[in-house]
Amino acid sequence: MKTQHNIKHLIDLYYAGESTVAQEQELLLYFQQEEIAEELKDEQIVFLAMHKNNEIKIPANLKTKLIESLNKQINHKENLTKTKRLTPLFWNSLVAASLILFIGYTLIWKNPKQKNEYTSFTKEEIYKIQEAEKALILLSTKYNQGIEELEKSTLLISQSNKLLVKHINKLP
């Protein structure tokens, strides 16, 4: 049997993924012994646990199930995209219209007869209103950009899934 130094070398090769089948068999035989070096007891537990059951059973219908699952996901996402494509535009328009109505109503309601809409406000209030308007415009712009990016991402994911299914179907 190999010396402890040689076993350590084989273990290093094994963990580096460079060991041969014969070397792995030699390690397995070594670790199946009852008497091994004390410092290799932890390695014995790990190695034997990994080699306890070498057979990985792949169901015969795995490919079919994967393809069906991917197709369901693609169809579901396409249906969601088709049915909800106008939804972001609708909500963006609704938010923008509501903001315009709210700002217009409050300004007209506060001072319907005055030429300058800010004359009844203090300078501090005018500044706050202007900053709020800027913030709302910025918020609306960023929200619209985010919605556009989300739609692009959804389209890319759908295309990627279609390509993945296409390549899976080509597998033997």
Salt bridges, closest charged atoms under 4 A:
GLU26 OE2 - LYS2 NZ 3.99
GLU39 OE2 - LYS8 NZ 2.20
GLU78 OE2 - LYS162 NZ 2.96
GLU124 OE2 - LYS128 NZ 3.12
GLU131 OE2 - LYS134 NZ 3.58
GLU149 OE2 - LYS152 NZ 3.64
